[in-house]
Amino acid sequence: MTTLRVIRPEGEVRMDAGQAGRPAGPPPRRPGGAFTSRNGLAYGLLGLPLAFVALPLYVILPNHYAREFGVPLALLGAILLGARLFDALIDPLLGRLSDRLFARSASAVLALGAAAAVVLALGFALLFFPPPMPPMALAAWAGVMLMVTYAGYSALSVSHQSWGAMLGGDETQRSRIVAWREGLGLVGVVLASVMPVALGLPATLALFFVALGVGWLAWTRAVRPMSRPVRSTSGQHGPRASHAIWLPFRQAAFRRLLAVFMLNGIASAVPATLVLFFIQDRLQAPPRMEPLFLGSYFVCAALSIPLWLAVVKRLGLARAWLVGMLLAIAVFGWATQLGAGQTAAFVIVCALSGVALGTDLALPGALLAGVIQANGQSGQAEGAYFGWWNFATKLNLALAAGLALPLLGLFGYAPGVRDAPALDALVIAYCVLPCVLKLAAAAGLYFLVIKQPESSSP
């Protein structure tokens, strides 16, 4: 006899398969129908502090350690590469842990989230406020604190993303769920881009602590997903079959989507790592303009999400993402022509590339939720899928930092060096390489995803 486990706000209720069609007390809250703004806010609010901390970790940190502490670019690239590879490798394991906790209860997932939030907050504080120490010891400290911070961040992110995917729905609803999480995340990114310059790092840290606590509390009040019978696509029953760490790679649709996601992710990660170097040395813009550049990028990304949701209704998720990729290619192609002092033009570049970013944030996760749903694995293995999904994200960031920074140093660029060969290398790395990678990702999206069904045999 099959046993169903239903997660309700007040706990779990077990029922036999024969009882599944008969009501047994108040029905569980479902996300079906209209996914309301209240539901979206409760679920998505945790995206704000997660994105708030992501900007300093992935964009500000390399520049901060290079300029403030004098860490050489090659050493810094090696540290970031090692820490991010560690972060990527633990994501599939965290995804499997998340699936096991979801099978137990939603409360168990929320408890993991609380512990992860504490680890994240402590690691972030110690990373940006290290004790006085020699440069080599400081580099080792940064590596360890990065691993601690990444572990907390990843455990919280994988569980939160899996929760949203388990809510299910059609393409429009799935994109709305992801849009709430990523839209509020963009608010966090804008705050993170302004706060360090406006109020300093201590105030930034305090705001992050508050936002993290409020985001977790809101998550506890969010609509809770329903678990389903634990069944593998081969007909086997039991958690060992459906929660196997390699399960996602048995699905051809996931492998195709992941390949496109990785190409596109590297294309986005390279300029994210290098943007401050481009602003400071290629444009030679004053520091007070950095919040304007970063802010316009992320504000426009947030404002574009409703536009992209409307495009999804007309074109579908995959074709809307393709439009965003092509827009990004055009914008970065224009950026190759910018030089010192052209700050107004770069604001427009940031705004338009932010609009393109809206598709990267709101649509791939919704496509992944569709793959899980099409393969009949909703409510069973979201953690495994999003564990590998986040592995790919972190691997992209690791490759961007671990390869772009040392290569720039090899070709003669260092922070503050502004001779022609060094700046040419910076332009190629910041503008041309992302265009090439985006073009490859766009081709992959068209031929591997748009021309293929979401679910197909391996």
KEVEXLO-561918 format. One record per residue (C-alpha): residue in three letters; x, y, z. Coordinates in steps of 0.5 Angstrom, whole numbers, plus 500, padded with zeros to 3 digits. Layout:
BEGIN
ALAXYZ...
//
This chain:
BEGIN
MET500500500THR503507498THR503512504LEU503519502ARG506525506VAL502531506ILE506538509ARG501542512PRO503549516GLU501545522GLY505539521GLU505533517VAL499528516ARG500521513MET494517509ASP494511505ALA493511498GLY486509499GLN484515503ALA487520498GLY481522495ARG477523501PRO478529505ALA481529512GLY480535516PRO482542513PRO485542506PRO493544506ARG494550503ARG496550496PRO500555491GLY495553486GLY491558482ALA493565483PHE500566486THR498572490SER503578492ARG502576499ASN505569497GLY510572493LEU513577498ALA513571504TYR516567500GLY521571496LEU523576501LEU529571503GLY532573496LEU533580498PRO539578504LEU541572499ALA543577494PHE545583498VAL551578501ALA552576494LEU554582491PRO560584496LEU562576495TYR562576488VAL564583485ILE566587491LEU571582495PRO576581489ASN577589488HIS577590496TYR582585497ALA587587491ARG586595493GLU586595500PHE590589502GLY595589496VAL593581495PRO596580488LEU591578483ALA594571481LEU594569489LEU587572489GLY585569483ALA587562486ILE584563493LEU577565489LEU578559485GLY579554490ALA574557495ARG568557489LEU570550487PHE569548494ASP563551494ALA561548488LEU562541490ILE558541496ASP552544493PRO550537490LEU551534497LEU547540500GLY541539495ARG541531497LEU540533504SER535538503ASP531533499ARG531528505LEU529534510PHE523536505ALA521529505ARG521529513SER517536514ALA517543512SER519545519ALA526541518VAL528545512LEU526551516ALA531549521LEU536548517GLY535555514ALA536558521ALA542554522ALA545556515ALA543563516VAL547564522VAL553561519LEU553566513ALA552572518LEU558570522GLY562568516PHE561574512ALA563579518LEU569575519LEU571576512PHE570583511PHE573585518PRO579581518PRO584581524PRO591585523MET595579520PRO601579515PRO599579508MET600571507ALA596569513LEU591574511ALA590570504ALA589564508TRP584567513ALA580570507GLY580563504VAL577559510MET572565511LEU570564504MET569557505VAL565558511THR561563508TYR559560502ALA557553506GLY552557509TYR550561503SER549555499ALA545551504LEU540557505SER540558497VAL539551495SER533550500HIS530556498GLN530555491SER527548492TRP521550496GLY519555490ALA520549485MET516545489LEU510550488GLY509548481GLY504551476ASP504553469GLU510557465THR507563468GLN506561475ARG513558475SER516565472ARG512569477ILE515565483VAL522566481ALA521573479TRP518574486ARG525571489GLU529574484GLY526581484LEU526582491GLY534579490LEU535585486VAL533590491GLY538587496VAL543588490VAL541595489LEU542596497ALA549592497SER551597491VAL550603495MET550602502PRO558601503VAL559607499ALA554611503LEU554609510GLY560604510LEU561597511PRO559596518ALA552599517THR552595511LEU553589515ALA548591520LEU543592515PHE544585512PHE543582519VAL537585520ALA534583513LEU537576514GLY533575520VAL526578517GLY527574511TRP527568514LEU521569519ALA517571512TRP519564509THR516561515ARG510564514ALA510562506VAL505557502ARG508550504PRO509545498MET506539498SER510532498ARG508527493PRO509519493VAL517518493ARG517515486SER523514481THR522515473SER524508473GLY518506477GLN522504483HIS520506490GLY523509496PRO528515498ARG534512495ALA531511488SER529518487HIS534522492ALA540519488ILE545525487TRP546523480LEU538523478PRO538529475PHE543527470ARG539521467GLN534526464ALA537529457ALA533535458PHE536537464ARG543536461ARG541540455LEU539546460LEU545545464ALA549546458VAL546552456PHE546555463MET553554464LEU555558458ASN551563459GLY553564467ILE560564465ALA559570460SER555574466ALA560572471VAL566575467PRO564582467ALA561581474THR568580476LEU571585472VAL566591472LEU570595478PHE577594474PHE573597468ILE570603471GLN576605475ASP581604469ARG578604463LEU573609464GLN577613469ALA571614473PRO571617480PRO569613486ARG563617487MET560614481GLU560607482PRO554606486LEU550610480PHE553604475LEU552598479GLY545601482SER542603474TYR544596472PHE540592478VAL535597478CYS533596471ALA534589472ALA528589477LEU524594473SER525589467ILE522583470PRO514585469LEU516586462TRP519580461LEU514576465ALA509579459VAL514577454VAL514570457LYS506570456ARG507571448LEU513567447GLY514562452LEU520562457ALA526559453ARG524564447ALA524570452TRP531568455LEU534568448VAL531575447GLY535577453MET541574451LEU541577444LEU540584448ALA546583452ILE551581446ALA549588443VAL550592449PHE557589451GLY559590443TRP557597444ALA561597451THR568596447GLN567603444LEU567606450GLY574610453ALA576614459GLY571619461GLN565616457THR561615464ALA554617461ALA554612456PHE556607461VAL550608465ILE546607459VAL550600458CYS549599465ALA541600464LEU541596458SER545590460GLY541590467VAL534589462ALA538583459LEU540581466GLY532580468THR532574463ASP538571467LEU535572473ALA527570472LEU527565467PRO532559467GLY530557474ALA523557472LEU525553466LEU528548471ALA522547475GLY519545468VAL524540467ILE523537474GLN515537473ALA515534466ASN519528468GLY514527474GLN519528479SER516534483GLY516534490GLN521529490ALA528531488GLU528539487GLY534539492ALA538534487TYR536539481PHE538545485GLY544543488TRP547541481TRP544548478ASN548552484PHE554547483ALA554550476THR553557478LYS559557483LEU563553478ASN562559473LEU564564478ALA570560480LEU572560473ALA571567471ALA575569477GLY580563477LEU582564469ALA580572468LEU584575473PRO591571472LEU590572465LEU589579466GLY596579470LEU599575465PHE598580459GLY600586463TYR594589467ALA594590474PRO589595478GLY592602476VAL595600470ARG593604464ASP597603458ALA594601452PRO596594452ALA593593459LEU587597457ASP586593451ALA587586455LEU581589460VAL576591454ILE577584451ALA576580458TYR570585460CYS567586453VAL569581447LEU569574451PRO562575454CYS560576447VAL563570444LEU560566450LYS553569450LEU553567443ALA555560444ALA549560449ALA544563445ALA546558440GLY545552445LEU539555447TYR535555440PHE538548438LEU538544445VAL532547449ILE527551444LYS528545439GLN527540444PRO522538449GLU522539456SER522531458SER525526453SER528520454PRO536519456
//
